[in-house]
C-alpha cells in the first residue's frame, strides 16, 4: 500500500511472538496511534473469533460484549461513529 511506504511501516512477516510484538510496537509509534492496542497470539485466535480480517476496530463494553464493530479498514474506519458509541456507553444510566 502506497501509504505504508510513505509512513515507513513496511516489515517482513514476523517469525515469532517477539518479532510480532516489535513490529506492532513500531507501527503504533510510527503511525501515532494513541488508543490502547492489543496483540493477538501468534495463532490469531482472536482474529478468527471476531473475524478481524481485514482490519476492524472493535469496542468491547463493560459486560464483554461488542458494542461497536467498524467496517473493514483502514478506509472503513469512521472515528465519529466510534466516538458516538463511546459517548453513549459512558453516559450515566
N, C-alpha and C positions, 0 to 999 in steps of 0.2 A: 504494500500500500504506500502510495507516494507520501502521505503524511507521516508514516513511520520513518521514512528516510529523512525527511525534513527535521523531525523531532529526535532523530538518532536513537530510536528504540528498536533496533534490529539485532536479534540474538539468534544463535543456533538453538535448536531444541535441547533443553536440559536433559542430562542423562542420570540425574539423581535428585533426591529431595533437596539437598543442599544447593545444587546449581539452580534448581527451580526457585528456591527462596531468594537467591541472589538476583536472578533475572527479574522476579516480581518486585523486589525492593528497588532495583534500578529503574524500572518502568514507573513505579509510584513517584519516585523522586523526579525523574526527567519530565514526566507529564504533569507534575504539580498536583497530584491527586491529594485532596485534603480530607476526604472521608475515610473512616477506618476500612481497611481492606483485609480480607482473609484469603488464605491459600488452601486450595483443595489438596487432598492427599495425592500421591503420585498416580494412583489408580483411577482418579477422577470420579470417585463415588458420589460426591455432591453434585457435580455436573450431570451425571447420569440421573440422579434422583430428581433434580429440578429442571432438567432439560435446558441447561445453561449454554447451549451452543446454538447459534452464535451468541456472543456475549450479551448478557442481560443484566439489569440491575434489579435486585430483589430487596424489598423492605419487609423484615420479619417483625411482627408485632410482639407485645409483651407476653402473649399466650403461645408464641412459637408458630403462629400462622402467617402465611404470605399475605401481607396487606397491600403490596404493590409489586407488579412484575412489569418491567419495561418491554417495549418492542425490541427486536434484535438491534444490537448496537454495532458500531457506535452511533450510527446515523439515526437510529430509532430512539435514542435517549432523549427524553423530554424533561429537563430539570424542573420545569414548572409543575408537571404532573406529580413528580416525587415530592416537591415542596408542599403541594396541596394535601397529599396524603399524610405527610409528616405533621402538618398543621392540624389536620383533622384528628389524628391519633393523639396528639399532645394536648388537645382541648380537655378541660375538666369535664367529667361525666356528671 
